[in-house]
Amino acid sequence: MIKNGLVLFTILLNVFLHFDLILACTCAPPGTPTEELQKSDAVFIGSVIALTPVNRDQSGMFLFHKIKFEVKSSWKGVDLGEVTVITAIQSGMCGFPFEQGSTYLVYAFAQGDSLLTNICTRTRSLSQAKEDLDELGKPLVTAVEEGVPGTTIPQTSYLRQNYPNPFNPATRISYFTPTSSYVELKVYDLLGNEIQTLVDEIQAAGTYFALFDGSKLSSGVYFYKLRIGNPSPGTVTEVKKMLLMK
């Protein structure tokens, strides 16, 4: 009886110690760099400047890492500055093992107002990304490097078209601010009535995502307006149109 109990204890101990291996990540192999560029919401080269564990489970263990990147080059979805991407901590949950100070080619997808990535994407260390870089070609924007001609840094804010559009019931709005500034993002109906304030705060330079939920609204045309800077002649304002179809 004691022997059987010891055997059971040993099995349970091994299950606990190797729980991450039991929850093995399973996913289909990623497509080609071009295919993954089309499917991803953001593709960029970035250096990890901070890793922050978030979201504890019932046992007190952290489930995810918030990875803050300094973006060096971008093909899609983000501009230069800082951007945060979330990944699971455990490899059994398909988490990607980022290391602070290292540089990566990141393929990320949006969920709500966050960007996520995992080991099922083509995300990889920059030193292992030659095939991807050759196929992706020249990025849309690249940080200025001494002795490298033709590189640029965005000097003004940028408001992207919402995605998806048309949408039902939610859509994501992306924007970029080149400096630390007060940011206001609001949604209006066709008559100019304010529907919702999505952002109203001071934000550091970087790319941001805001989620707009139109589940309580009727179908129709809506507008979203980005204002960067306190009210003054130098305030930057951009407006775009979106379509809610139910």
Secondary structure as UniProt FT lines:
FT   HELIX           2..17
FT   HELIX           19..22
FT   HELIX           33..39
FT   STRAND          42..56
FT   TURN            58..59
FT   STRAND          62..76
FT   STRAND          81..88
FT   HELIX           91..93
FT   TURN            100..101
FT   STRAND          103..111
FT   TURN            112..113
FT   STRAND          114..116
FT   TURN            119..120
FT   STRAND          124..125
FT   HELIX           126..128
FT   HELIX           130..136
FT   STRAND          141..142
FT   TURN            146..147
FT   TURN            149..150
FT   STRAND          158..159
FT   STRAND          170..177
FT   STRAND          181..188
FT   TURN            190..191
FT   STRAND          194..203
FT   STRAND          206..213
FT   TURN            215..216
FT   STRAND          220..228
FT   TURN            233..234
FT   STRAND          236..244
//
